[in-house]
Structures are given as structure tokens and as C-alpha cells.
Amino acid sequence: MTEIEIAQQVLSCLHQTETAEPHSAVSSLKGLISYIHGAGTVHSCEVDEARSSTFMAICEYAKALHRGLPADNLRPAAIDAAEKWRALAS
């Protein structure tokens, strides 16, 4: 998969978590780890930083869901990070 395809897959998953039950959303988000870390291609520092920022935002979102904490503002932050990643990868 290309970097853009990976970022798009991450975005799709994040959008799907909006209507998912927290447990299901956490499972989906955990599945993204291999996509994000498996990118493997050397890119610019900006793309690598955007990928890392997306990963951290997803972790914060998943952690809040897992703990039953409010996550309403964390999902949009993760989506914003993933959209920036996708834009830089193109």
C-alpha cells in the first residue's frame, strides 16, 4: 500500500468509529497500528511526523474510549491529524 492509501484507510476507520460502540471502536483502532507502523517507505520528515502525530492522536482517542472517558473531542483531532498526513503524503 502507498502512504496515501494507508492514510485513507486510517481516515475511513476513524470515520466509522463515530457510530460504533466503544469496544468495537477500540478494536478497530487497534487494527490501525500495523498500518501506521507498517508504512515502511522512507518519506520526508514532515510525512513521518504527520504519521506519528496521527498515531498519537489515535492512541489518545482509543485510550479514552477504553477507559470510558469522554472522547468527543479526540476523534476529530485524530481525523485532523490523519487528513494532514494524507495531504503531505500526496
HELIX and SHEET records of a PDB file:
HELIX    1   1 GLU A    3  GLN A   16  1                                  14    
HELIX    2   2 PRO A   22  HIS A   37  1                                  16    
HELIX    3   3 CYS A   45  ARG A   67  1                                  23    
HELIX    4   4 LEU A   74  ALA A   89  1                                  16    
END                                                                             
